[in-house]
Amino acid sequence: MSGSPLEIFETIDARGWEPPEPMVRVLEALDRLPRGKKIVMLLHCEPRPLFKILTHNGFHYRCRFVPEGYFEVTIWHAADTLAASADLE
């Protein structure tokens, strides 16, 4: 059984941005991310270097390719008990 969806704290639409701007913006947002909320990031490529940083710093993520041609990365606190049982949509 699923819980309530996590509320989006911030959406970062980085499609078309040049490095390092997407990484800089998401790391700044992570510093402010409250428990029970999520960050959604939209990118034209899969941000593999970000995944190791997220895991190392206590975050979980889900990355999926959207049929419209971009990646959607959803990020939340690993220790967030709300996220453990919540729908991420």
DRENDREN-251006 format. One record per atom (N, C-alpha, C): x, y, z; atom name. Coordinates in Angstrom, 3 decimals. Each point is the difference from the previous one (the first is absolute). Layout:
<sites>
+----------+----------+----------+------+
:       c1 :       c2 :       c3 : name :
+----------+----------+----------+------+
:        X :        Y :        Z :   CA :
...
+----------+----------+----------+------+
</sites>
This chain:
<sites>
+----------+----------+----------+------+
:       c1 :       c2 :       c3 : name :
+----------+----------+----------+------+
:    0.847 :   -1.183 :    0.000 :    N :
:   -0.847 :    1.183 :    0.000 :   CA :
:    0.885 :    1.236 :    0.000 :    C :
:   -0.355 :    0.972 :   -0.789 :    N :
:    0.796 :    1.213 :   -0.136 :   CA :
:   -0.523 :    1.107 :    0.890 :    C :
:    0.919 :    0.890 :    0.400 :    N :
:   -0.381 :    1.162 :    0.780 :   CA :
:   -0.302 :    1.163 :   -0.916 :    C :
:   -0.084 :    1.168 :    0.585 :    N :
:   -0.256 :    1.213 :   -0.774 :   CA :
:    1.229 :    0.345 :   -0.823 :    C :
:   -0.205 :    0.602 :   -1.158 :    N :
:    1.146 :    0.421 :   -0.799 :   CA :
:    0.807 :    1.071 :    0.730 :    C :
:    1.311 :   -0.035 :   -0.192 :    N :
:    0.837 :    1.047 :    0.570 :   CA :
:   -0.254 :    1.301 :   -0.754 :    C :
:   -0.022 :    1.068 :    0.734 :    N :
:   -0.178 :    1.319 :   -0.609 :   CA :
:    1.314 :    0.435 :   -0.641 :    C :
:   -0.109 :    0.600 :   -1.157 :    N :
:    1.198 :    0.496 :   -0.682 :   CA :
:    0.474 :    1.271 :    0.696 :    C :
:    1.243 :   -0.021 :    0.443 :    N :
:    0.628 :    1.161 :    0.620 :   CA :
:    0.509 :    0.950 :   -1.083 :    C :
:    0.623 :   -0.581 :   -1.030 :    N :
:    0.541 :    0.820 :   -1.085 :   CA :
:    0.099 :   -0.847 :   -1.259 :    C :
:   -0.328 :    0.602 :   -1.126 :    N :
:    0.216 :   -0.627 :   -1.301 :   CA :
:    1.106 :    0.771 :   -0.702 :    C :
:    1.006 :   -0.731 :   -0.437 :    N :
:    1.126 :    0.610 :   -0.703 :   CA :
:   -0.042 :   -0.495 :   -1.441 :    C :
:   -0.391 :    0.866 :   -0.897 :    N :
:   -0.053 :   -0.352 :   -1.417 :   CA :
:    1.326 :    0.400 :   -0.631 :    C :
:    0.920 :   -0.957 :   -0.044 :    N :
:    1.352 :    0.262 :   -0.486 :   CA :
:    0.202 :   -0.472 :   -1.440 :    C :
:   -1.079 :   -0.276 :   -0.696 :    N :
:    0.123 :   -0.418 :   -1.400 :   CA :
:    0.630 :    1.138 :   -0.797 :    C :
:    1.078 :   -0.327 :   -0.669 :    N :
:    0.686 :    0.999 :   -0.809 :   CA :
:    1.080 :    0.778 :    0.732 :    C :
:    0.102 :   -0.158 :    1.315 :    N :
:    1.046 :    0.700 :    0.747 :   CA :
:    1.345 :   -0.675 :   -0.248 :    C :
:    1.052 :    0.777 :    0.084 :    N :
:    1.359 :   -0.519 :   -0.140 :   CA :
:    0.584 :   -0.294 :    1.380 :    C :
:    0.849 :   -1.043 :    0.094 :    N :
:    0.689 :   -0.267 :    1.264 :   CA :
:    0.885 :    1.196 :    0.358 :    C :
:    0.168 :    0.270 :    1.257 :    N :
:   -0.436 :   -0.766 :    1.174 :   CA :
:   -1.316 :    0.495 :    0.605 :    C :
:   -0.714 :    0.871 :   -0.713 :    N :
:   -1.185 :    0.646 :    0.575 :   CA :
:   -1.034 :   -0.978 :    0.573 :    C :
:   -0.364 :   -1.090 :   -0.682 :    N :
:   -0.987 :   -0.911 :    0.607 :   CA :
:    0.469 :   -0.575 :    1.340 :    C :
:    1.271 :   -0.403 :    0.068 :    N :
:    0.540 :   -0.574 :    1.238 :   CA :
:    0.023 :    1.051 :    1.106 :    C :
:    0.438 :    1.194 :   -0.315 :    N :
:    0.054 :    1.081 :    0.991 :   CA :
:   -1.391 :    0.280 :    0.557 :    C :
:   -0.973 :    0.113 :   -0.871 :    N :
:   -1.373 :    0.327 :    0.432 :   CA :
:   -0.616 :   -1.099 :    0.852 :    C :
:    0.192 :   -1.268 :   -0.371 :    N :
:   -0.607 :   -1.076 :    0.787 :   CA :
:    0.695 :   -0.132 :    1.354 :    C :
:    1.306 :    0.185 :    0.064 :    N :
:    0.698 :   -0.081 :    1.288 :   CA :
:   -0.446 :    1.124 :    0.936 :    C :
:   -0.232 :    1.178 :   -0.541 :    N :
:   -0.525 :    1.103 :    0.819 :   CA :
:   -1.398 :   -0.333 :    0.514 :    C :
:   -0.826 :   -0.574 :   -0.846 :    N :
:   -1.366 :   -0.362 :    0.406 :   CA :
:    0.007 :   -1.097 :    1.059 :    C :
:    0.924 :   -0.947 :   -0.092 :    N :
:    0.082 :   -1.081 :    0.990 :   CA :
:    0.290 :    0.539 :    1.396 :    C :
:    0.789 :    1.052 :    0.077 :    N :
:    0.306 :    0.613 :    1.301 :   CA :
:   -1.248 :    0.550 :    0.681 :    C :
:   -1.016 :    0.324 :   -0.775 :    N :
:   -1.222 :    0.600 :    0.552 :   CA :
:   -1.183 :   -0.971 :    0.051 :    C :
:    0.178 :   -1.213 :   -0.503 :    N :
:   -1.115 :   -0.947 :   -0.128 :   CA :
:   -0.495 :   -0.474 :    1.365 :    C :
:   -1.256 :    0.320 :    0.353 :    N :
:   -0.541 :   -0.469 :    1.280 :   CA :
:   -0.483 :   -1.447 :   -0.100 :    C :
:   -0.116 :   -0.653 :    1.144 :    N :
:   -0.544 :   -1.363 :    0.059 :   CA :
:   -1.432 :    0.014 :   -0.524 :    C :
:   -0.385 :   -1.085 :   -0.642 :    N :
:   -1.357 :   -0.114 :   -0.509 :   CA :
:   -0.228 :    0.687 :   -1.330 :    C :
:    1.065 :    0.505 :   -0.605 :    N :
:   -0.101 :    0.696 :   -1.288 :   CA :
:    0.981 :   -0.640 :   -0.978 :    C :
:   -0.159 :    0.331 :   -1.263 :    N :
:    0.887 :   -0.538 :   -1.025 :   CA :
:    0.421 :    1.099 :   -0.965 :    C :
:    1.102 :   -0.250 :   -0.664 :    N :
:    0.470 :    0.848 :   -1.088 :   CA :
:   -0.189 :   -0.794 :   -1.282 :    C :
:   -0.502 :    0.657 :   -1.020 :    N :
:   -0.129 :   -0.613 :   -1.318 :   CA :
:    0.903 :    0.782 :   -0.945 :    C :
:    0.862 :   -0.731 :   -0.686 :    N :
:    0.945 :    0.623 :   -0.922 :   CA :
:   -0.234 :   -0.571 :   -1.395 :    C :
:   -0.066 :    0.864 :   -0.986 :    N :
:   -0.202 :   -0.403 :   -1.393 :   CA :
:    1.274 :    0.303 :   -0.779 :    C :
:    0.502 :   -1.007 :   -0.716 :    N :
:    1.273 :    0.133 :   -0.711 :   CA :
:   -0.057 :   -0.666 :   -1.363 :    C :
:    0.850 :    0.443 :   -0.903 :    N :
:    0.083 :   -0.618 :   -1.326 :   CA :
:    0.873 :   -1.248 :   -0.007 :    C :
:    0.773 :   -0.234 :    1.070 :    N :
:    0.838 :   -1.197 :    0.099 :   CA :
:   -0.087 :   -0.554 :    1.425 :    C :
:    0.344 :   -1.278 :    0.143 :    N :
:   -0.043 :   -0.640 :    1.314 :   CA :
:    1.179 :    0.504 :    0.836 :    C :
:   -0.246 :    0.553 :    1.184 :    N :
:    1.068 :    0.611 :    0.799 :   CA :
:    0.735 :   -1.012 :    0.886 :    C :
:    0.681 :   -0.960 :   -0.607 :    N :
:    0.658 :   -1.076 :    0.758 :   CA :
:    0.941 :    0.498 :    1.093 :    C :
:    0.812 :    1.043 :   -0.219 :    N :
:    0.871 :    0.465 :    1.093 :   CA :
:   -0.789 :    0.453 :    1.236 :    C :
:   -1.205 :    0.491 :   -0.210 :    N :
:   -0.832 :    0.456 :    1.112 :   CA :
:   -0.422 :   -1.153 :    0.903 :    C :
:   -0.236 :   -1.178 :   -0.562 :    N :
:   -0.534 :   -1.117 :    0.773 :   CA :
:    0.925 :   -0.408 :    1.148 :    C :
:    1.290 :   -0.060 :   -0.251 :    N :
:    0.960 :   -0.357 :    1.051 :   CA :
:    0.011 :    1.067 :    1.102 :    C :
:   -0.074 :    1.259 :   -0.381 :    N :
:   -0.037 :    1.099 :    0.968 :   CA :
:   -1.245 :   -0.108 :    0.871 :    C :
:   -1.137 :   -0.277 :   -0.619 :    N :
:   -1.253 :   -0.126 :    0.754 :   CA :
:    0.086 :   -1.129 :    1.016 :    C :
:    0.423 :   -1.169 :   -0.445 :    N :
:    0.095 :   -1.161 :    0.887 :   CA :
:    0.972 :    0.260 :    1.147 :    C :
:    1.136 :    0.584 :   -0.309 :    N :
:    1.019 :    0.283 :    1.016 :   CA :
:   -0.483 :    1.013 :    1.044 :    C :
:   -0.919 :    0.875 :   -0.390 :    N :
:   -0.463 :    1.064 :    0.892 :   CA :
:   -1.381 :   -0.237 :    0.598 :    C :
:   -0.483 :   -1.244 :   -0.050 :    N :
:   -1.235 :   -0.338 :    0.708 :   CA :
:   -1.289 :    0.297 :   -0.735 :    C :
:    0.030 :   -0.088 :   -1.323 :    N :
:   -1.210 :    0.210 :   -0.789 :   CA :
:   -0.299 :   -1.245 :   -0.821 :    C :
:   -1.261 :   -0.199 :   -0.294 :    N :
:   -0.429 :   -1.015 :   -0.958 :   CA :
:   -0.497 :    0.730 :   -1.232 :    C :
:   -0.030 :   -0.725 :   -1.104 :    N :
:   -0.450 :    0.620 :   -1.244 :   CA :
:   -0.664 :   -1.045 :   -0.887 :    C :
:   -0.762 :    0.495 :   -0.922 :    N :
:   -0.561 :   -0.828 :   -1.066 :   CA :
:    0.223 :    0.772 :   -1.290 :    C :
:    0.543 :   -0.672 :   -0.994 :    N :
:    0.228 :    0.627 :   -1.298 :   CA :
:   -0.785 :   -0.785 :   -1.037 :    C :
:   -0.737 :    0.731 :   -0.816 :    N :
:   -0.739 :   -0.678 :   -1.071 :   CA :
:    0.063 :    0.844 :   -1.263 :    C :
:   -0.008 :   -0.710 :   -1.128 :    N :
:   -0.025 :    0.677 :   -1.288 :   CA :
:   -1.452 :    0.263 :   -0.356 :    C :
:   -0.303 :    1.233 :   -0.306 :    N :
:   -1.358 :    0.411 :   -0.358 :   CA :
:   -0.133 :   -0.108 :   -1.527 :    C :
:   -1.102 :   -0.567 :   -0.497 :    N :
:   -0.161 :   -0.186 :   -1.447 :   CA :
:    0.174 :    1.274 :   -0.834 :    C :
:   -0.204 :    1.145 :    0.596 :    N :
:    0.176 :    1.263 :   -0.732 :   CA :
:    1.476 :    0.313 :   -0.269 :    C :
:    0.915 :   -0.834 :    0.524 :    N :
:    1.403 :    0.131 :   -0.354 :   CA :
:    0.919 :    0.602 :    1.037 :    C :
:   -0.344 :   -0.106 :    1.266 :    N :
:    0.879 :    0.514 :    1.046 :   CA :
:   -0.052 :   -0.911 :    1.220 :    C :
:    0.939 :    0.231 :    0.939 :    N :
:    0.055 :   -0.761 :    1.238 :   CA :
:   -0.639 :    0.801 :    1.128 :    C :
:   -0.718 :   -0.708 :    0.861 :    N :
:   -0.594 :    0.594 :    1.198 :   CA :
:    0.631 :   -0.692 :    1.205 :    C :
:    0.668 :    0.782 :    0.829 :    N :
:    0.638 :   -0.525 :    1.201 :   CA :
:   -0.757 :    0.539 :    1.203 :    C :
:   -0.501 :   -0.906 :    0.828 :    N :
:   -0.702 :    0.372 :    1.227 :   CA :
:    0.917 :   -0.337 :    1.165 :    C :
:    0.187 :    0.954 :    0.918 :    N :
:    0.968 :   -0.132 :    1.094 :   CA :
:   -0.692 :    0.277 :    1.323 :    C :
:    0.311 :   -0.829 :    1.025 :    N :
:   -0.548 :    0.201 :    1.335 :   CA :
:    0.998 :   -0.512 :    1.030 :    C :
:   -0.184 :    0.381 :    1.259 :    N :
:    0.875 :   -0.442 :    1.085 :   CA :
:   -0.149 :   -1.503 :    0.213 :    C :
:    1.123 :   -0.723 :    0.073 :    N :
:   -0.033 :   -1.448 :    0.211 :   CA :
:   -0.646 :   -0.354 :    1.330 :    C :
:    0.208 :    0.818 :    1.010 :    N :
:   -0.536 :   -0.275 :    1.335 :   CA :
:   -1.437 :    0.472 :    0.167 :    C :
:   -0.584 :    0.501 :   -1.043 :    N :
:   -1.351 :    0.554 :    0.072 :   CA :
:   -1.028 :   -1.125 :    0.039 :    C :
:   -0.605 :   -0.215 :    1.154 :    N :
:   -0.980 :   -1.075 :    0.141 :   CA :
:   -1.251 :    0.270 :   -0.819 :    C :
:   -0.312 :    1.251 :   -0.264 :    N :
:   -1.135 :    0.318 :   -0.869 :   CA :
:    0.257 :   -0.501 :   -1.417 :    C :
:    1.225 :    0.148 :   -0.457 :    N :
:    0.336 :   -0.416 :   -1.360 :   CA :
:   -0.006 :   -1.515 :   -0.140 :    C :
:    0.335 :   -0.703 :    1.063 :    N :
:    0.079 :   -1.456 :   -0.064 :   CA :
:   -1.324 :   -0.636 :   -0.383 :    C :
:   -1.108 :    0.618 :    0.377 :    N :
:   -1.306 :   -0.587 :   -0.288 :   CA :
:   -0.832 :    0.830 :   -0.968 :    C :
:    0.569 :    1.063 :   -0.524 :    N :
:   -0.782 :    0.917 :   -0.845 :   CA :
:    0.172 :   -0.308 :   -1.477 :    C :
:   -1.005 :    0.347 :   -0.756 :    N :
:    0.111 :   -0.018 :   -1.456 :   CA :
:    0.914 :    1.150 :   -0.387 :    C :
:    0.817 :   -0.203 :   -0.999 :    N :
:    0.912 :    1.060 :   -0.424 :   CA :
:   -0.538 :    0.790 :   -1.178 :    C :
:   -1.117 :   -0.380 :   -0.525 :    N :
:   -0.583 :    0.733 :   -1.133 :   CA :
:   -0.531 :    1.333 :    0.445 :    C :
+----------+----------+----------+------+
</sites>
